[in-house]
Amino acid sequence: MTHPTYTGMNGYKAFYDKKVTEVWALTSYDAQKMAQKFWGLHEKKRHMISTVLCVRANGETVPHRTCDL
């Protein structure tokens, strides 16, 4: 993930129905809402979107193991 010019944003990956997108947001809830708008989903389906923190606002990468996802 490349860090945007925004400061204070965390990098998230959002997952929904075999779809993946990268989102930059302040919180995981904001990332979930942005992914919902990106995919054009109704608000009632927002709970089906999973988000994973990938890059912290300071640029630090967050390591994940595949078995944790």
N, C-alpha and C positions, 0 to 999 in steps of 0.2 A: 504494500500500500504506500502510495506516495503522500506525504503530508501536505495538506492544502495551505494556503496562505493565512487561513484563519488561525488565531492563537486561542489556546484553551480548549480546542476540540479534541475529542478522543476518536480513534478510528475503530469502527465496528464492522463485522461481517453479519449480514442478516440473511436468514434462511427461511424459505417458505415453499412448500410443495415442489421440491427438487430445483428451486431457483435460488441463486445466490447473488447478492449485491454488496458493494462496499459503501459505507455511510460514515460521514463525519458529523458527530453530534456531541453535546455536553454530557448527556446521560444515556443509558441504554433505553430508557423509555422514549426519549426524543429520537433515538436511532430507529426504534420500532415504528414510531409514527411516520418518520421520513420514508422508511421502506414501504409502509402501507400506501403512502401517496405515490411512490415511485411505481409500484405494481398496480395501482388503481383499485385497491381492495376496499371493501366496505368496512366501516369501523367495527362491525360485529366479528370480523375475521382477524382483527389485529392480534388477538390472543394466540393465534396460530403461527405468528412470526417469532422466531428465536434469534437473539442477538448474542454475539460473542465479542468481547473486547480484544482487539488485536494490537493497537498502538495507543499508548497513553499520551496525554496532552504535551508532556515534556519530550516526546519523541522516542521514549523507551518502548521497545517491542515486548509484548506479553507472550511468553512461550506457552504452548498448549500441546498436550499429548493427544493423539487421535482417539485414544480410548476414553478421554474425558469428555468428548463432544457428544 
